[in-house]
Amino acid sequence: MFAIPEQFSNATKSTMEAQFALFSSLSAKTFESMEKLVALNMATAKGSLAESTATARAMLTVKDPQEFISLTTGKVQPAAEKALAYSKEVAAIVRGAGAEFSQAAESQIVEANRKVLSLVDEVSKNAPAGSEQFVSAMKTAISNASAGYEHISKTTKQAVESVENNMNSAVSQFASKIPTAA
């Protein structure tokens, strides 16, 4: 008779522990991604400062307008290529973090569904006679929720892939225009 509240208590404790573990893992991944972004930004800032200094020194030696135009137009293509490389690196960091977050969330949901179904099975063993329909309805609801999540997850992944493909296409078009800008 007292087994059911104890089972729910154990299930709640287990769920809370799993959620804490997921939160800790996602926090660690977030900090790791932020470290990568900070390192990238620092390297980019240092490179930009060095390049700006070199350009300023070169401009001090310019003797006529034609040399000035030549110097400035010669910087357009390398600057565009660096901006493109930077955006690709940022996208790679964000994409990697997103993939890790999705994988962690999916594994958490699968494990939670497994635990809930196990709990329902265990509780149904001690359930009073005539509750079979209720237990069956619970299992169906859990199964439907799981199927709904899988559908949403699949649709979200397709949307993310579509956005990435569109972004890659835009970057490719931009990259193909760089030589004509110089």
C-alpha positions in Angstrom: 0.0 0.0 0.0 2.8 2.4 0.8 4.9 1.3 -2.2 3.3 3.7 -4.6 4.2 7.0 -2.8 7.8 5.7 -2.3 8.0 4.8 -6.0 6.9 8.4 -6.9 9.3 9.8 -4.4 12.2 7.8 -5.9 11.1 8.7 -9.5 11.0 12.4 -8.5 14.4 12.2 -6.9 15.9 10.4 -10.0 14.3 13.0 -12.3 15.7 15.9 -10.3 19.2 14.3 -10.3 19.0 13.8 -14.1 17.9 17.4 -14.6 20.7 18.7 -12.5 23.2 16.6 -14.4 21.8 17.9 -17.7 21.9 21.5 -16.4 25.5 21.0 -15.3 26.5 19.5 -18.6 24.8 22.3 -20.6 26.4 24.9 -18.4 29.8 23.4 -19.1 29.2 23.3 -22.8 28.0 26.9 -22.7 31.2 28.1 -21.0 33.3 26.0 -23.4 31.6 27.7 -26.4 32.0 31.1 -24.8 35.7 30.5 -24.3 36.0 29.6 -27.9 34.2 32.7 -29.0 36.3 34.9 -26.7 39.5 33.4 -28.0 38.4 33.9 -31.6 37.4 37.5 -30.9 40.7 38.2 -29.1 42.7 36.7 -32.0 40.6 38.7 -34.5 41.1 41.9 -32.6 44.8 41.4 -32.3 45.1 40.7 -36.0 42.9 43.7 -36.9 45.0 46.0 -34.7 48.2 44.8 -36.2 46.8 45.1 -39.7 45.4 48.6 -39.0 48.8 49.7 -37.7 50.6 48.4 -40.8 48.0 50.1 -43.0 48.4 53.4 -41.2 52.2 53.2 -41.6 51.8 52.4 -45.3 49.5 55.4 -45.7 52.0 57.7 -44.1 54.4 56.9 -47.0 51.8 57.6 -49.8 53.0 60.2 -52.2 50.1 60.7 -54.6 46.3 59.9 -54.9 46.8 57.0 -57.3 49.1 55.2 -54.8 46.5 55.9 -52.0 43.7 54.4 -54.2 45.9 51.4 -55.0 46.7 50.9 -51.3 43.1 51.1 -50.2 41.6 48.9 -52.9 44.3 46.3 -52.3 42.9 45.9 -48.7 39.3 45.2 -49.8 39.6 41.6 -50.8 41.8 40.5 -47.9 39.4 42.2 -45.4 36.4 40.6 -47.0 38.1 37.2 -46.9 38.9 37.6 -43.2 35.4 38.7 -42.4 34.1 35.6 -44.3 36.5 33.3 -42.4 35.5 34.9 -39.1 31.8 34.4 -39.8 32.5 30.7 -40.7 34.4 30.1 -37.5 31.6 31.7 -35.4 29.0 29.6 -37.2 31.0 26.5 -36.6 31.3 27.2 -32.9 27.5 27.9 -32.6 26.6 24.9 -34.7 28.8 22.6 -32.5 27.2 24.0 -29.3 23.7 23.6 -30.8 24.4 20.0 -31.8 25.7 19.2 -28.3 22.7 20.8 -26.7 20.3 18.9 -28.9 22.0 15.6 -28.3 21.9 16.2 -24.5 18.3 17.2 -24.6 17.3 14.3 -26.7 19.1 11.8 -24.5 17.5 13.4 -21.4 14.0 13.1 -22.9 14.5 9.5 -24.0 15.7 8.6 -20.5 12.8 10.4 -18.9 10.3 8.6 -21.1 11.9 5.3 -20.2 11.7 6.1 -16.5 8.1 7.2 -16.7 7.0 4.1 -18.6 8.9 2.0 -16.1 7.2 3.8 -13.2 3.8 3.3 -14.8 4.5 -0.4 -15.3 5.6 -0.7 -11.7 2.7 1.2 -10.3 0.2 -0.7 -12.5 1.3 -3.9 -10.9 0.0 -2.6 -7.5 -3.0 -0.8 -9.1 -6.5 -1.9 -8.0 -8.6 -4.1 -10.3 -10.4 -2.2 -13.0 -7.6 0.4 -13.5 -6.2 -1.3 -16.6 -7.9 1.3 -18.9 -6.4 4.1 -17.0 -2.9 2.5 -17.1 -3.4 1.9 -20.9 -4.5 5.5 -21.4 -1.4 6.7 -19.5 0.9 4.6 -21.6 -0.8 5.9 -24.8 -0.5 9.5 -23.6 3.2 9.0 -22.9 3.8 7.3 -26.2 1.9 10.1 -28.0 3.9 12.8 -26.2 7.1 11.0 -27.2 6.0 10.8 -30.8 5.1 14.4 -30.8 8.5 15.4 -29.4 10.2 13.3 -32.1 8.2 15.0 -34.8 9.0 18.5 -33.4 12.6 17.5 -33.0 12.8 16.3 -36.6 11.0 19.4 -37.9 13.4 21.6 -36.0 16.4 19.8 -37.3 15.1 20.2 -40.9 14.5 24.0 -40.2 18.1 24.4 -38.8 19.5 22.5 -41.8 17.5 24.8 -44.2 18.8 27.9 -42.4 22.4 26.6 -42.6 22.0 25.8 -46.3 20.6 29.2 -47.0 23.4 30.8 -45.0 26.1 28.8 -46.8 24.5 29.7 -50.1 24.6 33.4 -49.1 28.2 33.1 -48.0 29.2 31.4 -51.2 27.5 34.1 -53.3 29.3 36.7 -51.2 32.6 34.9 -51.6 32.2 34.7 -55.3 31.7 38.4 -55.5 34.9 39.2 -53.6 37.3 39.1 -56.6 35.1 41.6 -58.5 35.1 44.0 -55.6 38.9 44.3 -55.7 
